[in-house]
Each structure stands twice: as structure tokens, then as C-alpha cells.
Amino acid sequence: MQENDADKLLTRAEVEARFGLSRRFLEVAAVKGDGPTMVRLGRAVRYRVQDVREWIEARRVASTSQEVGQ
């Protein structure tokens, strides 16, 4: 069975390496609730590749003065 990349679970270190989002940013965003959706497995936190991609895509803007989501 081949694993679907979109559903693959990544650690914060893997998200940092793959998408360039720092581990510290992910930690702070998790507390504030404004980062990518995460999966909690006991005390472990993981991120689905597709959730990170969607979160990044939702923040695309044409200029620095444009609000996210407009």
C-alpha cells in the first residue's frame, strides 16, 4: 500500500525542513490557535501535509497591505 503524501503526519522539525516554518513559530501558533491545524497523539503534535499546504495557501496576498483572507 502506498502512503498518500497529503495525509502524511510530520513533526514540527519536519514541517520546518519541508515548508520553512520554524519550530518556534509552530509552537507559538499552536498556543494562539492561528497556525496550521494539528493532530494530537497523546503529548505528541503532528501536522498533516495537506493541512499545512492549505494553511499556507489561505495566507496568499497580492501586497503587504492586503489582509489575509481577502
Residue pairs with C-beta under 8 A, 6 or more apart in sequence:
5 49
6 48
6 49
6 50
6 53
7 48
7 49
7 50
8 48
8 49
9 39
9 46
9 47
9 48
10 18
10 46
10 47
10 48
10 49
10 52
11 45
11 46
11 47
12 23
12 26
12 27
12 45
12 47
13 23
15 21
15 23
15 26
15 36
15 47
15 52
16 22
16 23
16 26
18 49
19 52
19 56
21 35
21 36
21 52
25 35
26 35
26 36
26 47
28 35
29 35
29 36
30 38
30 45
35 55
36 47
36 51
36 52
36 54
36 55
36 56
37 47
37 48
37 51
37 55
38 45
38 46
38 47
38 51
39 45
39 46
39 47
39 48
58 68
58 69
59 68
61 67
61 68
61 70
